[in-house]
């Protein structure tokens, strides 16, 4: 797994993708931070809420090449038949993408420290926001990894990942249309990614939401492994 992780992480920064994602993220987060800092607010929750939508756009770009590029270059069979466990391959690619995402999110810690020099921020709320974003981002990365394993086109992988992400967010609107109290309405509320993420922004650690995002991540990683296992013996 370590070799796969190093290979994928290096690939991000020997191509424009890694640096482009970091630059875009830092640009928007810096812009939002300057606005909030000038307003005198010690709470960065508003920045996290805005970055929620930026993350929806960046994650498909981050994950689109993970398996599809290997398939396009016909190096996937070499990788799949190597004396490495499939779980190690999947986890190595996943952790590489998660590391890049974590580096991007690290700027928020810098902003919080800067705020603490002048104001008295609530660190519990900040940690809740950061944890929620990392769990949310991790689940999206796992989903994007799975979709990337289904196609050799990076463009198709990126567009499909974004479309699925958008559908997950729009569940909130659909649940509001249906009569409250019905089975489908309750099911949609339970599946609402945005509502579960929002609970973290209040500094509340709801273990049910933590388990939800971890389970979502595990399911997509498992599906990715199964897809590649079928291709290994195809």
C-alpha positions as CSV (number, residue, x, y, z in Angstrom):
1,X,0.0,0.0,0.0
2,X,2.8,2.4,0.8
3,X,4.3,2.1,-2.7
4,X,0.9,2.8,-4.3
5,X,0.3,5.7,-2.0
6,X,3.7,7.3,-2.8
7,X,3.2,6.7,-6.6
8,X,-0.2,8.3,-6.6
9,X,0.8,11.2,-4.3
10,X,3.8,11.9,-6.5
11,X,1.5,11.8,-9.6
12,X,-0.6,14.6,-8.2
13,X,2.4,16.9,-8.0
14,X,4.1,15.9,-11.2
15,X,1.0,17.0,-13.1
16,X,-1.1,20.2,-12.9
17,X,-3.9,18.5,-11.0
18,X,-2.6,18.6,-7.4
19,X,-1.3,22.2,-7.6
20,X,-4.4,23.4,-9.4
21,X,-6.7,22.0,-6.8
22,X,-4.6,23.6,-4.0
23,X,-4.4,26.9,-5.7
24,X,-8.1,27.1,-6.4
25,X,-9.0,26.0,-2.8
26,X,-6.5,28.5,-1.2
27,X,-7.8,31.3,-3.5
28,X,-11.4,30.8,-2.6
29,X,-10.8,30.1,1.1
30,X,-8.5,33.1,1.3
31,X,-11.1,35.3,-0.3
32,X,-13.8,34.1,2.1
33,X,-11.5,34.4,5.1
34,X,-10.7,38.1,4.3
35,X,-14.4,38.9,4.2
36,X,-15.1,37.2,7.5
37,X,-12.0,38.6,9.2
38,X,-12.9,42.1,8.2
39,X,-16.4,41.6,9.6
40,X,-14.8,40.8,13.0
41,X,-16.4,37.4,13.3
42,X,-14.3,34.8,15.2
43,X,-16.5,31.9,13.8
44,X,-15.2,30.4,10.6
45,X,-18.4,28.2,10.2
46,X,-19.6,30.4,7.3
47,X,-16.4,29.8,5.4
48,X,-16.7,26.0,5.9
49,X,-20.3,26.2,4.7
50,X,-19.3,28.0,1.5
51,X,-16.4,25.7,0.9
52,X,-18.8,22.8,1.1
53,X,-19.9,23.7,-2.5
54,X,-16.3,24.3,-3.7
55,X,-15.4,20.8,-2.4
56,X,-18.3,19.4,-4.5
57,X,-16.5,20.8,-7.6
58,X,-12.9,19.9,-6.7
59,X,-13.4,16.3,-5.5
60,X,-14.4,15.0,-9.0
61,X,-11.2,16.6,-10.4
62,X,-9.2,15.1,-7.6
63,X,-10.5,11.6,-8.2
64,X,-11.1,11.4,-11.9
65,X,-7.7,10.0,-12.8
66,X,-7.2,7.5,-10.0
67,X,-8.2,4.4,-12.0
68,X,-9.4,5.7,-15.3
69,X,-5.9,6.9,-16.3
70,X,-4.5,3.4,-15.7
71,X,-7.3,2.0,-17.8
72,X,-6.7,4.5,-20.6
73,X,-2.9,3.8,-20.7
74,X,-3.6,0.0,-20.5
75,X,-1.4,-0.3,-17.4
76,X,-4.3,-1.3,-15.2
77,X,-3.9,-5.1,-15.8
78,X,-0.2,-4.8,-14.9
79,X,-1.2,-3.2,-11.7
80,X,-4.1,-5.6,-10.9
81,X,-1.9,-8.7,-11.6
82,X,1.0,-7.4,-9.5
83,X,1.7,-9.3,-6.2
84,X,-0.2,-6.7,-4.2
85,X,-3.6,-7.0,-2.6
86,X,-6.5,-5.2,-4.2
87,X,-7.4,-3.6,-0.9
88,X,-3.8,-2.2,-0.7
89,X,-4.2,-0.7,-4.2
90,X,-7.6,0.8,-3.5
91,X,-6.5,2.2,-0.1
92,X,-3.2,3.5,-1.5
93,X,-5.1,5.5,-4.1
94,X,-7.7,6.6,-1.6
95,X,-5.2,7.8,1.0
96,X,-3.2,9.7,-1.6
97,X,-6.3,11.7,-2.7
98,X,-7.3,12.2,0.9
99,X,-3.9,13.5,1.7
100,X,-4.1,16.1,-1.0
101,X,-7.5,17.1,0.3
102,X,-6.1,17.2,3.9
103,X,-3.3,19.5,2.7
104,X,-5.9,21.8,1.2
105,X,-8.0,21.8,4.4
106,X,-4.9,22.5,6.4
107,X,-5.1,26.2,5.5
108,X,-8.2,26.5,7.7
109,X,-6.0,25.6,10.7
110,X,-3.7,28.5,9.8
111,X,-6.7,30.9,9.5
112,X,-8.0,29.7,12.9
113,X,-4.7,30.4,14.5
114,X,-4.6,33.9,12.9
115,X,-8.0,34.6,14.3
116,X,-7.0,33.5,17.8
117,X,-4.4,36.2,17.9
118,X,-7.0,38.9,17.7
119,X,-10.3,37.3,18.8
120,X,-11.6,34.5,21.0
121,X,-12.8,31.8,18.6
122,X,-14.7,28.7,19.8
123,X,-12.2,25.9,19.1
124,X,-14.8,23.2,19.6
125,X,-16.9,24.6,16.8
126,X,-13.9,24.8,14.6
127,X,-12.9,21.2,15.3
128,X,-16.4,20.1,14.5
129,X,-16.3,22.0,11.2
130,X,-13.0,20.5,10.3
131,X,-13.9,17.0,11.2
132,X,-17.2,17.2,9.4
133,X,-15.5,18.5,6.2
134,X,-12.8,15.7,6.3
135,X,-15.4,13.0,6.8
136,X,-17.6,14.5,4.1
137,X,-14.6,14.9,1.7
138,X,-13.4,11.3,2.5
139,X,-16.8,9.8,1.5
140,X,-16.9,11.8,-1.7
141,X,-13.3,10.7,-2.6
142,X,-14.3,7.1,-2.0
143,X,-17.3,7.6,-4.3
144,X,-15.2,9.3,-7.0
145,X,-12.6,6.5,-6.7
146,X,-15.4,3.9,-7.4
147,X,-16.7,5.9,-10.4
148,X,-13.2,6.3,-11.8
149,X,-12.9,2.5,-11.7
150,X,-15.9,2.1,-14.0
151,X,-14.6,4.1,-16.9
152,X,-11.4,4.9,-18.8
153,X,-12.5,8.5,-19.5
154,X,-11.4,11.0,-16.9
155,X,-14.0,13.5,-18.2
156,X,-16.8,11.0,-17.8
157,X,-15.6,10.1,-14.3
158,X,-15.5,13.7,-13.2
159,X,-18.9,14.6,-14.7
160,X,-20.5,11.4,-13.3
161,X,-19.0,12.0,-9.8
162,X,-20.2,15.6,-9.8
163,X,-23.7,14.5,-10.9
164,X,-24.0,11.9,-8.1
165,X,-22.7,14.5,-5.6
166,X,-25.3,17.0,-6.8
167,X,-28.1,14.4,-6.5
168,X,-27.0,13.6,-2.9
169,X,-27.2,17.3,-2.0
170,X,-30.6,17.8,-3.8
171,X,-32.1,15.1,-1.6
172,X,-32.8,17.9,0.9
173,X,-35.1,19.6,-1.6
174,X,-36.9,16.4,-2.5
175,X,-37.5,15.5,1.2
176,X,-39.1,19.0,1.6
177,X,-41.5,18.4,-1.2
178,X,-42.8,15.0,0.1
179,X,-45.3,15.0,2.9
180,X,-43.5,14.9,6.3
181,X,-43.8,11.8,8.3
182,X,-44.0,9.4,5.4
183,X,-41.6,6.5,4.9
184,X,-39.9,8.0,1.9
185,X,-39.6,11.4,3.5
186,X,-38.0,9.9,6.6
187,X,-35.7,7.8,4.4
188,X,-34.6,10.9,2.4
189,X,-33.9,12.8,5.6
190,X,-31.8,10.0,6.9
191,X,-29.8,9.9,3.7
192,X,-29.4,13.7,3.7
193,X,-25.6,14.3,3.4
194,X,-25.9,18.1,3.9
195,X,-28.0,17.8,7.1
196,X,-25.5,15.3,8.6
197,X,-22.6,17.6,7.7
198,X,-24.4,20.7,9.1
199,X,-24.6,19.1,12.5
200,X,-20.8,19.3,12.7
201,X,-20.8,23.0,12.1
202,X,-22.4,23.6,15.5
203,X,-19.6,21.9,17.3
204,X,-21.8,18.9,18.1
205,X,-20.2,15.5,17.7
206,X,-23.0,13.1,16.7
207,X,-21.6,9.6,16.5
208,X,-24.4,8.6,14.2
209,X,-23.2,11.1,11.6
210,X,-19.6,10.0,12.1
211,X,-20.6,6.4,11.5
212,X,-22.7,7.4,8.5
213,X,-19.8,9.1,6.7
214,X,-17.4,6.3,7.6
215,X,-19.9,3.7,6.4
216,X,-20.4,5.5,3.2
217,X,-16.6,5.6,2.7
218,X,-16.3,1.9,3.5
219,X,-19.1,0.9,1.1
220,X,-17.6,2.8,-1.9
221,X,-14.1,1.4,-1.1
222,X,-15.6,-2.1,-1.0
223,X,-17.4,-1.6,-4.3
224,X,-14.2,-0.3,-5.9
225,X,-12.4,-3.4,-4.7
226,X,-15.1,-5.7,-6.0
227,X,-15.1,-4.0,-9.4
228,X,-11.4,-4.4,-9.8
229,X,-11.5,-7.9,-8.5
230,X,-13.9,-8.8,-11.4
231,X,-11.6,-7.1,-13.9
232,X,-8.6,-9.0,-12.5
233,X,-10.2,-12.3,-13.5
234,X,-12.0,-11.1,-16.6
